[in-house]
Amino acid sequence: MDDKGEKFVHVHPTSEEKTLFETKFDKPGIYKVWGEFKFHDKVNSYPFVIEVKKKKKGEFI
């Protein structure tokens, strides 16, 4: 979710062997991310705040 609470993205893991997610951001900024993981039939949610920075023209890290 972006810092204004207007945009969000829903993604799923890209691997069944590792905890790995991939996505793209429209622009640099502060984003809130939640990871949901199921262990022994219980879903656990973990919030993160990340900063997306501009890497090169047209790319963000």
N, C-alpha and C positions, 0 to 999 in steps of 0.2 A: 504494500500500500504506500502511495506517495505521501509526502509531508502534508498535503492538503486533504488527504482522505478521499480523493476523487478517483484515483486509478488503482486497480489491483490486478494481479496476475495469479492464476492458479496453475501450478506445475506439479508433475509427478516425477519420481526418480527415473533417471535414465539408465540405471543399472540395478540388477537384482543381487549383485554380489557386493556392491559398495554403496554407501550413503552418498549419492551424487545427484545433484540437480543442476539443470541448465536453464537459463532464461536470458532475455535481452531487456534492457531498459531504454526508454525513449530519450531520457536526458539525465545528466548528472543530478545528484541531490541526495537527500536523506530519505531512506525507505524503512518501513517496519516489515519484518518478515516473521512468519510463524512456521515452525516445523512441527508436524504431527507425526508421531511414531507409535506404532502399536506393539506392545510387549505383553505377552501372556493375556491376550484378549482385553487389555486396557489401553486406551488411547491417551498418550501424554502429549501436551502442547508446550512448545518452548518458544518464547518470543525473542527476537533479535532486532537491533537497530543497526543498519549498515549505511555507509556513505558510498555512493557510486560516483567515481571521478572520471573525467574525460582522459582517455589514454592517448589517442591520436585522432585526427580528424575523422569523425563519424563512428569512433569506437569508444566504448566505456569500460571501465574496470570496476 
